[in-house]
C-alpha cells in the first residue's frame, strides 16, 4: 500500500482511501458509516447494499443538518449575549 493510504472495511467491502488526515480519524469515520449502514440493514428488510448506503447517507446528512441548526442557534444566542454585554459596558463607561 502506498504511503498516505489506508484500508477500511465498510459494510463488508474493503476500500483503500487516501489518508491526508490522521489514520485514526479516517478509521473512525469509516467505522461510523459502517455502523450506520448496519443499523439501517438491521432495522429494514432492504437487501440492496446501494439502497442501504443511500438510507445511511440520508441519516448521516440529517444528523449534520441538525448539528448545523443547533450551532446556528448557539451562535445567534452568543451574538445576542455579546451585544448585551457590549451595551452594558458602553453604558457603564458613559457614567
PEDAHU-V756639 format. One record per residue. OMEGA is omega in whole degrees, -180 to 180 (none if undefined). NEAR is the number of other ideal C-beta (glycine too) atoms within 10 Angstrom. D_LAST is the distance of its C-alpha to the last C-alpha in Angstrom with 1 decimal. Layout:
OMEGA:NEAR:D_LAST + OMEGA:NEAR:D_LAST
This chain:
-178:7:69.7 + 176:6:67.8 + 180:5:64.7 + 177:10:61.5 + -179:12:63.4 + 176:18:63.3 + 175:13:65.5 + 178:19:64.1 + 179:12:65.9 + 177:21:64.4 + 175:16:66.5 + 178:9:69.7 + 180:10:69.4 + 179:8:68.7 + 172:10:66.4 + -176:11:65.9 + 171:16:62.4 + -175:10:60.7 + 176:17:58.2 + 172:8:55.5 + 180:11:53.1 + -174:10:54.2 + -178:13:57.3 + 178:9:55.9 + 179:12:53.4 + 178:18:56.2 + -179:16:58.2 + -179:13:55.4 + 176:14:54.8 + 177:17:58.6 + -180:13:58.9 + 179:14:56.2 + 177:17:58.1 + 178:17:61.3 + 180:13:59.9 + 179:21:58.6 + 178:21:62.1 + 176:15:63.9 + 178:14:61.7 + -180:20:62.6 + -178:16:66.2 + -174:7:66.3 + 179:9:64.7 + 178:11:66.8 + -179:5:70.4 + -180:13:69.7 + 180:8:72.1 + -179:9:71.0 + 178:14:68.9 + 177:8:67.4 + 176:12:66.3 + 178:19:64.9 + -179:17:63.0 + 180:13:61.5 + 177:19:60.5 + 178:22:59.0 + 178:14:57.1 + 178:12:55.8 + -180:14:54.6 + 179:15:52.8 + 176:10:51.2 + 177:10:50.0 + 179:12:48.3 + -179:10:46.7 + 178:10:45.4 + 178:10:44.1 + 178:10:42.3 + 178:10:40.8 + 180:10:39.6 + 179:10:38.0 + 180:10:36.3 + 177:10:35.0 + 179:10:33.6 + 179:10:31.9 + 178:10:30.5 + 179:10:29.2 + 178:10:27.5 + 178:10:26.1 + 178:10:24.7 + -179:10:23.1 + 178:10:21.5 + 178:10:20.3 + 178:10:18.7 + 180:10:16.9 + 178:10:15.7 + 178:10:14.6 + 178:10:12.7 + 180:10:11.0 + 179:10:10.2 + 178:9:8.9 + 179:9:6.7 + -178:8:5.5 + 178:7:5.4 + -176:6:3.8 + none:4:0.0
